[in-house]
Amino acid sequence: MKMIIAIVRPERLQCVKDGLSKIGVNGVTISHVTGRGEQMGLVFTTRVGEFVVDEIEKVKLEIVTDDEKVDEVIAKIREKAETGHPGDGRIFVLPVEQSIRIRSEDSAPKE
């Protein structure tokens, strides 16, 4: 099993969720986060002068899926989240050693 962590633009969240749902991925944890990457913030110019907002609002999605489905999930996130501009986001893939359902103690098989 793998955990896919995707950081995307907030305005692309609904499109990503819809796309994931179409490929059968419904279990998603969503967090609203702030941060910065290569984009290094936004510069605004007003009559008073310039100011920089260096912490940009993003949305973090966490998805745990089978190894065989990882490439499909990544492709769908990229397809739905991409705008072609800096700040579109990032995707991380991490191994998941074990998953246990709290209610019933069902355990996902270890690899």
N, C-alpha and C positions, 0 to 999 in steps of 0.2 A: 504494500500500500504506500501511497505517496500523499503528501500534503502540498497542494498548490496554493501559494499565496500570491495574489495579484493586487497591485496598487494601480487604480485607474481614476480617471476624471469622474467627479460626481455626476456630471450630466450624461455620462455613458453607462451609468449603473443599470438602468432599466433595460437597455438594449442587451447588456451582458447577461443579466438574469434571464431575459426571454430566450436568448441564444442557448444558454446552458440548459434551460428547461426543455428545449426542443431536442437536445441530445440525451435527455434522461438524467440530468444532474439537477437535483432539487435541494440537496443538503448543502447550504452555503451559510457561513457565518460572515456577517457584514459589520464593519466598524468604520466610523468616520474618524479620519486621522488628519494630521497636518505634518508637513515636512518639506524637504527640498532635495533636489537631485541636481542633475546637470543643468536644469532650467535656471537654477540659482535665483528664483523669485521673479517678481514683476516690478517694473519701474513705472510709476505714475507721475505725470507732469501736470501741475496745476499752476494757477496764477502766482501762488506763493513760492513754488519751487518743485523740486523732484523729491519723491520719497519711494523707498523700496519696501515691498512686502516680500520677505524672504521665506515665509512659511506658507505654503500653498495648501489649500484644502484638497484632500484626496479621499478615496474610499478604498478600504482594504477588504478583499474577499478571501476567505479561507475555505478550501475545498479538500476533502479527503476522498480519494478515489483509488480504484484498482490500478495496478501498474499498466495494464493493457489499455486503459482509457486516458492516460496522461496526455499523449500527443493530441488526441481529439479535443480534450478540454482546453489545452493551450491554444490550439488553432482557433477554436471558437472564441475564446477570450480576445485573442489578437484581432480577429475579424471584426468583432463587435465594439472593441474599445479604441481602435486606431482612428485618429483624426488626421495623421500625417504631420502634426506639429510637435515641437518639443513639449515634454510634459505629459505625453500619452500614458506613461506608467512603466511598470516593471513586473515581471513574473518570476517567482522563485519556486523551486521544486525541492522538497525535503522528504527524507524517508520517514515513515511512521512505523515504529516498532510494534505497537499494540493499540487496539481500540476496544474499549469496554463500554457497553451500554449500561448506564447507571440503574435503570429501572429493572432490568432482567439479568444483569451480569453476563449477557451474551458477549463473547469475545470474538473479535475478528481473528481468523487464523494467522498465525505467524508464518512468515515465509521461510 
